[in-house]
Structure formats: structure tokens, C-alpha cells
């Protein structure tokens, strides 16, 4: 489903309805039968023939841990068995590589961090767009920490630190990190909110568009188009993010809201899993809606 932030347009509402019907159709006609077939092949044990169907098992779920958080997404009317745990993947900060640590410590004018994640191959981005991005970043007085698919730094300006793997949470939480250039994955968004760092978002597919749109609505970043970007438009955006303090102030406010909770996401998940165990499946949390046939 789409999350349009503060309000959904008619087209977004219509799209949500279509996605809902399509998902239900695919689940019943394609997805569940394929899962049943796989289970019959790979999960054979004495008496497996009497195993409940996938549809029956899905109706018997005691608790759902949801990869969402009200800090980012608009409030939703969840039933009691739906618990938001976005950020559950985040661990305490670790020590950075010595060379990277020194690079960021010496960046008195700040650091711009670029990472498009592990799923999106940055080499698939049009070369003119990538060259424009690198040219603009190379002209900045800030240092650039840049994730690339290999460690070849021959084509990068002198203010770049380039590596194929970077400790994202530690970089974002470094006091000199000023901007995060991201594709808009939800985990990257919650990590930058956790650290209080504004973003420039270049969404490419999936939920990245809504994540960046919501971030822009909340005043913590700017949404751009990596396929239509020019040096002029990107330079305007990056300088606006760096120089306009409202972005930093807004994301720090959101960070404060995100941390204002009795337990962390991991502690929340552990509590509710143990709650279900203590209460024999916690059937009192189960909604009668799961028994509806439509």
C-alpha cells in the first residue's frame, strides 16, 4: 500500500484500492498454492499430510511485528496484535575503520554521505547523471564519503573517501555528518532520523518514492530524480540542504520523537513475543476480521 503522508490524492487512493485487490488475488490464486507445493516437497515429516493449510496458518497468527513507525508514516488504525518495530535492526554503534574515522574527524566543514544501498547497483544509473553528481560533490568544501561497487578511486575527486562497504549507522551518527544522499529505503530513512541527519533522496523503485515524499513533507529532505538530474539542479539542492538549518532542525525534532519511547524497537518486539508466550498464544488479541471470507 502507498502511504501518502499527510494526505492521499484521489489517484493514490485509487491505486491503493487496486493494489489491495491485486494482492488478494495473487495471494489466493498464485502465492499460497506455490507455498503449499514447496512445503509438501521440502517440509516432509511424519504426519505432514495433516498439516494445516497456509490459509489456516495465516489465520492463526498471534502477533504481527510491523516494519513501520509513526514517526515517519501517518498513523494507522492497527488492531492490538500489530506492533510497530521499525528500527529493530539497529545495533549500538561500533568503532569505525581507523582511516575512515580520521577522514571524518578532520572534516571540519562537514561530511556528505552517499549510499544507494546493497540492492540498487549504482552502475545502472546513467553515466551522465552519476558524473554530474560526482562533479558537484567534488566542488564542495565538505568531505564526501561515497559507497561504490569497488574500491577504485582513480575517477573520484580528492575530497572523496570511497569504499564498497561502509558502516552506515556509525557514519550517520558522526557529529561531522551533515547530509545523507540516499535512494530512500525505509531502513536508511529510520537510521538517518535516528541520527538526526537531513537527506537528499533519489528514489528508483518500490516504496522508496513514498519514503522520500514523506521525508520531504516532514521537512527533513529533498526529493530529486537521478535520471533527470543536472549539475545545476543537484548543486542547488545540496547547497540548500547544507545551508538551510530548517532541515537539520526538523530531522533533530523527529529524532527526538523517535527516541521518546519506553522501549527500543528490539525491546518492544521481545516484550510482545514473550507476552504471547506467557499468555498461551494471546488469543484475546486476535481480531474476528481474520475469519471473514472477503
Secondary structure, 3 states (H helix, E strand, C coil): CCCCCCCCCHHHHHHHHHHHHHHHHHHHHHHHHHHHHHHHHHCCCCCHHHCCCHHHHHCCCCCEEECCCCCCCCCCCCCCCEEECCCCCCCCCCCCCHHHHHHHHCCCCCEEEEECCCCCCHHHCCHHHHHHHHHHHHHCCCEEEEECCCCCCCCCCCCEEEECCCCHHHHHCCCCEEEEEECCCHHHHHHHHHHCCEEEECCCCCCHHHHHHHHHHCCCEEECCCCCCCHHHHHHHHHHHHHCHHHHHHHHHHHHHHHCCCCCHHHHHHHHHHHHHHCCCCHHHCCHHHHCCC
